[in-house]
Amino acid sequence: MPAFAVWPTIADLGRSLHCPAMPQHIGYIALLVRDYDEAISYFIEKLGFTVAEDTDLGGGKRWVLVAPPGSAETRLVLAKAVSPDQLPRIGNQTGGRVFLFLHTDDFWRDYEAYRSRGVVCPRRHSGTRPLAGIGGKPTQFHATPQIGEQS
């Protein structure tokens, strides 16, 4: 008998767990923010998102969901950072990695609209262009919200 075990791969697990009668999707992704209203303002005014829900939970807590126009499934939960461990993670929840990818039907329209509203796109590729996909067709850009970052 070999000295190692044979473990299923993630792909194998996905196939074995897949159940056509039970479709799944990501519903909410939590995003740490310093202040609810500041974050809502940024997502509404700068990114054109809508507020899907804003419920007062008492004790200074709220359940705030925002989503880009036309989004039917995934929403962002704006979660107010309250602990000493959470506060330094505002604006850098992924250690400098890209956090979210926004899909669009017209990259240049949205890119120019965001730029005109003051959204900073700090990462430029090839010196002059936003990140481009296969064949040079633009597919995404990186925008780092400045909301809630510690000064």
C-alpha positions as CSV (number, residue, x, y, z in Angstrom):
1,M,0.0,0.0,0.0
2,P,1.4,3.4,-0.9
3,A,2.6,5.7,1.9
4,F,0.3,8.5,0.7
5,A,-3.5,8.9,0.4
6,V,-5.2,9.7,-2.8
7,W,-7.4,12.7,-2.2
8,P,-10.0,13.9,-4.7
9,T,-9.3,17.2,-6.4
10,I,-11.4,20.3,-6.1
11,A,-12.8,19.5,-9.6
12,D,-13.8,16.0,-8.5
13,L,-15.5,17.4,-5.4
14,G,-17.4,19.9,-7.5
15,R,-18.6,17.1,-9.8
16,S,-19.7,14.9,-6.9
17,L,-21.5,17.7,-5.1
18,H,-23.2,19.1,-8.1
19,C,-26.9,18.7,-8.0
20,P,-28.9,20.1,-10.9
21,A,-32.0,20.4,-8.7
22,M,-30.2,22.8,-6.4
23,P,-28.6,25.7,-8.4
24,Q,-26.3,28.0,-6.4
25,H,-24.8,31.4,-6.7
26,I,-22.9,33.9,-4.5
27,G,-25.5,36.1,-2.9
28,Y,-23.6,38.6,-0.8
29,I,-19.9,39.6,-0.4
30,A,-19.1,41.6,2.7
31,L,-17.0,44.8,2.3
32,L,-15.6,46.5,5.4
33,V,-16.3,50.2,5.5
34,R,-15.5,53.0,8.0
35,D,-19.0,54.6,7.8
36,Y,-22.2,53.3,6.3
37,D,-23.4,56.7,4.8
38,E,-19.9,57.5,3.4
39,A,-19.8,54.1,1.7
40,I,-23.4,54.3,0.4
41,S,-22.6,57.8,-1.1
42,Y,-19.5,56.5,-2.8
43,F,-21.3,53.5,-4.4
44,I,-24.3,55.5,-5.5
45,E,-22.7,58.8,-6.6
46,K,-19.4,57.5,-8.0
47,L,-20.2,54.0,-9.2
48,G,-23.9,54.3,-10.0
49,F,-24.9,51.4,-7.8
50,T,-28.3,51.1,-6.2
51,V,-29.2,50.5,-2.6
52,A,-31.0,47.1,-2.6
53,E,-31.6,47.3,1.2
54,D,-30.8,49.5,4.2
55,T,-32.2,48.2,7.4
56,D,-31.5,49.5,10.9
57,L,-30.5,46.6,13.1
58,G,-30.2,48.7,16.3
59,G,-27.1,49.4,18.3
60,G,-25.5,51.4,15.4
61,K,-25.6,48.4,13.1
62,R,-27.3,48.3,9.7
63,W,-27.8,45.7,7.0
64,V,-26.8,47.6,3.8
65,L,-26.8,45.9,0.4
66,V,-25.6,47.7,-2.7
67,A,-25.5,46.4,-6.3
68,P,-24.5,47.6,-9.7
69,P,-27.4,48.5,-12.1
70,G,-29.0,45.3,-13.5
71,S,-27.4,43.0,-11.0
72,A,-29.9,40.2,-10.2
73,E,-27.9,38.0,-7.8
74,T,-24.7,39.2,-6.2
75,R,-24.7,42.2,-3.9
76,L,-22.2,43.8,-1.6
77,V,-22.9,44.0,2.1
78,L,-21.4,47.2,3.5
79,A,-20.2,46.0,6.9
80,K,-19.0,48.7,9.3
81,A,-15.6,47.8,10.8
82,V,-15.8,47.9,14.6
83,S,-13.0,45.9,16.0
84,P,-9.3,46.7,16.2
85,D,-8.7,43.7,13.8
86,Q,-11.1,45.0,11.3
87,L,-10.2,48.7,11.1
88,P,-6.8,48.3,9.4
89,R,-8.4,46.0,6.7
90,I,-10.7,48.8,5.4
91,G,-9.7,49.4,1.8
92,N,-7.3,46.4,1.8
93,Q,-9.3,43.3,2.5
94,T,-7.3,41.2,0.1
95,G,-3.7,42.2,0.9
96,G,-3.3,44.2,-2.3
97,R,-4.9,41.7,-4.7
98,V,-7.8,42.6,-6.9
99,F,-11.0,42.1,-4.8
100,L,-13.9,42.3,-7.3
101,F,-14.3,42.2,-11.0
102,L,-17.2,44.2,-12.5
103,H,-18.6,42.9,-15.7
104,T,-20.0,45.4,-18.2
105,D,-21.5,45.4,-21.7
106,D,-19.5,48.5,-22.7
107,F,-16.1,48.9,-21.0
108,W,-15.1,52.2,-22.4
109,R,-18.5,53.8,-21.6
110,D,-18.2,52.8,-18.0
111,Y,-14.5,53.5,-17.7
112,E,-15.0,57.1,-18.9
113,A,-18.1,57.5,-16.7
114,Y,-16.2,56.4,-13.6
115,R,-13.2,58.6,-14.5
116,S,-15.5,61.6,-15.0
117,R,-16.9,61.0,-11.4
118,G,-13.4,61.0,-9.9
119,V,-13.0,57.2,-9.5
120,V,-9.3,56.5,-9.4
121,C,-8.0,53.7,-11.6
122,P,-4.5,53.3,-10.2
123,R,-3.3,50.3,-12.2
124,R,-2.5,51.1,-15.8
125,H,-1.1,48.4,-18.1
126,S,1.1,48.8,-21.1
127,G,1.8,52.3,-19.8
128,T,-1.4,53.9,-21.2
129,R,-4.3,51.5,-21.2
130,P,-6.5,49.8,-18.6
131,L,-6.1,46.1,-18.3
132,A,-7.1,44.5,-21.6
133,G,-8.2,41.0,-22.4
134,I,-7.7,38.7,-25.3
135,G,-7.0,40.4,-28.6
136,G,-6.7,43.8,-26.9
137,K,-10.5,44.0,-26.1
138,P,-10.9,45.7,-22.8
139,T,-12.6,43.5,-20.2
140,Q,-11.9,45.0,-16.8
141,F,-10.2,47.7,-14.9
142,H,-9.1,48.1,-11.3
143,A,-10.7,50.8,-9.2
144,T,-9.7,51.2,-5.6
145,P,-12.4,52.9,-3.6
146,Q,-11.0,55.5,-1.3
147,I,-13.9,55.2,1.1
148,G,-13.1,54.3,4.6
149,E,-9.3,54.1,4.2
150,Q,-7.3,55.1,7.3
151,S,-5.5,58.4,6.9
